[in-house]
Amino acid sequence: MTTRLGAVGDLGAEDQKIITLARSARARVAAAEGAAVRDETGRTYAAAAVNLPSLRLSALRLAVAMAVSSGAAGLEAAALVSDADTPDAGDLAAVQDIGPGAPVFHVGTNGALRATLTP
C-alpha cells in the first residue's frame, strides 16, 4: 500500500461523505473508531467498533461485512476514523478482499486526514 497525505477538503464529495458517515457512526455510540465503505453501486455502509465480551469487531471489518452481507460485489472506497497511528493490517486486508483498488482514508478523531492508503 502507498500512503499519501492531504486534506479532507481535497477529496471529492463522495469520499468526504463516507468520512462524515464514519465520524458520525463513531460519535453516535462513543466508540473508539468508526468506518464507512462505498460499494460499486454507490451504496454506503457505516459502522462503529463492537467491543462485547463475546464479540469484538473493528469498525472497518464490520462495515465491509455489512456491504458483503447486503450483496456488494466490490468496494470503491473506505474511510476509517481512529486515533491509531496506522490502520490495522487485517482491516486493510478485509477492504482489499472485495475492493482490491479501493483507497482507504484514515482520518483522526479530530477530523484531519492522516493518510490515504492505496494499493
Secondary structure as UniProt FT lines:
FT   STRAND          2..4
FT   HELIX           8..10
FT   HELIX           13..29
FT   STRAND          34..39
FT   TURN            40..41
FT   STRAND          44..48
FT   STRAND          50..51
FT   STRAND          56..57
FT   HELIX           59..69
FT   TURN            70..71
FT   STRAND          75..81
FT   HELIX           89..98
FT   TURN            100..101
FT   STRAND          104..107
FT   TURN            109..110
FT   STRAND          113..118
//
